Amino acid sequence: MNTRIKMRVPVRSSLEGIEEYKPGKLVKGAIKLSSNENPLGPSPEVIREIVKSLEEGELNLSVYPWERNEEELRDEILSYIGLGTRMKKENIAIGAGVDGVLDTLVKIFIETGNEAIIPVPTFSLYESLVKIAGGKPRYVKREQHFSIPVAGLISACNERMKMIFISSPNNPTGNCISEDEVREIIESVPEVMVVIDEAYVEFADSSLVNLVPEYENVLVLRTFSKAFGLAGLRVGYAVIPEWLEKHYKKVSMPFSVNSIALTAAIAALRDEEHLRRSVELVRQERQFLIENLQRFFRVYPSEANFVLVNVSPAKSYAVYEELIKRGIIVRDCSSFRGAGDSLIRITVGTREQNELVVDALEGKGTG
Ligand SMILES: Cc1ncc(COP(=O)(O)O)c(C=O)c1O
């Protein structure tokens, strides 16, 4: 009897060796600069719209999310990305954050034995999803200044290769890939889906979304978690070639974006002023952090809402622990494949928070 109770059903072998996702740590009362969130929070219009819609019954929590709201969000996204008549609603796929969209995309393209290219260091979810699906990640090490070795990446493609994941700006390094380089990749491997993750694009100087109407093997991911300050609601989208829509609809969970999140994302897109303020704050404060931290450390250029700092000869975990004692949480990048043990990533905060970071790090480097 006892032995039967102790038996466990074997899980899929593809789960072996997969690390669970470790989110930025949360410590009560500490300044959290570990998850690249918006220091201004969401637009006040978003809060007002949610409360009003709930009170007036427009938002009814006892019914499933309305298709009408999803359609409205896709329309708003279309006008936000600004590609005019070159894009239609069929080109917009929404999901529970970029995470949710990625989950659907990997299910569409990867089966056992397939491969996917991941230039490292980068966002760890690509690797986990590919492995869970039974695929094999092919890691391509980024070169000096974290640029992608384009020729090497292309020559790593074989008949099993299905996807290439490019975060631009890249997490955690903050740099972008150029349009020419992406075009070269897309055109060299038309049978491989090139996924450009633009989670941080609002803070960058340019976007690659204009490539989607030109090719059948590229898509661009975007999110409401960063510049729009809605990380807690989980809304993201992909700008996809039209042929992909029917597959996306088949594979994605029904009602994957909840009705509060749909209402919030629509209201967030309509408050252009809050977006402008959020982006301006990040750009200004990013410069403040870079200028001050490079007095003690090597700090890399960033087009995102975080900066990457090389704390060597100190170890990243030691600096991370030290900052926690001072009530500041940053990201120790040693958990990123290929990042080594001397990089920390700091989310750009308010001036007050950034001054505390600079004070805490003053005198810790060799610079
Ligand atoms: C490159 C990148 N993509 C996607 C995400 C997750 O985005 P979302 O909150 O929309 O799931 C993150 C979050 O940190 C990220 O860094």
The ligand as an SDF file (V2000), in Angstrom:
LIG
                    3D

 16 16  0  0  0  0  0  0  0  0999 V2000
   13.8020   40.5100  -23.6400 C   0  0  0  0  0  0  0  0  0  0  0  0
   12.5560   40.2710  -22.8500 C   0  0  0  0  0  0  0  0  0  0  0  0
   11.4970   39.7490  -23.4620 N   0  0  0  0  0  0  0  0  0  0  0  0
   10.3600   39.5110  -22.7900 C   0  0  0  0  0  0  0  0  0  0  0  0
   10.2360   39.7910  -21.4500 C   0  0  0  0  0  0  0  0  0  0  0  0
    8.9680   39.4620  -20.7440 C   0  0  0  0  0  0  0  0  0  0  0  0
    7.9730   40.3540  -21.1440 O   0  0  0  0  0  0  0  0  0  0  0  0
    6.4930   40.1900  -20.6410 P   0  0  0  0  0  0  0  0  0  0  0  0
    6.3880   40.8460  -19.3030 O   0  0  0  0  0  0  0  0  0  0  0  0
    5.6910   40.9110  -21.6930 O   0  0  0  0  0  0  0  0  0  0  0  0
    6.1760   38.7270  -20.5910 O   0  0  0  0  0  0  0  0  0  0  0  0
   11.3160   40.3350  -20.7700 C   0  0  0  0  0  0  0  0  0  0  0  0
   11.1930   40.6200  -19.3380 C   0  0  0  0  0  0  0  0  0  0  0  0
   12.0590   40.9770  -18.6350 O   0  0  0  0  0  0  0  0  0  0  0  0
   12.5020   40.5770  -21.4900 C   0  0  0  0  0  0  0  0  0  0  0  0
   13.5780   41.0600  -20.8880 O   0  0  0  0  0  0  0  0  0  0  0  0
  1  2  1  0
  2  3  1  0
  2 15  2  0
  3  4  2  0
  4  5  1  0
  5  6  1  0
  5 12  2  0
  6  7  1  0
  7  8  1  0
  8  9  2  0
  8 10  1  0
  8 11  1  0
 12 13  1  0
 12 15  1  0
 13 14  2  0
 15 16  1  0
M  END
$$$$
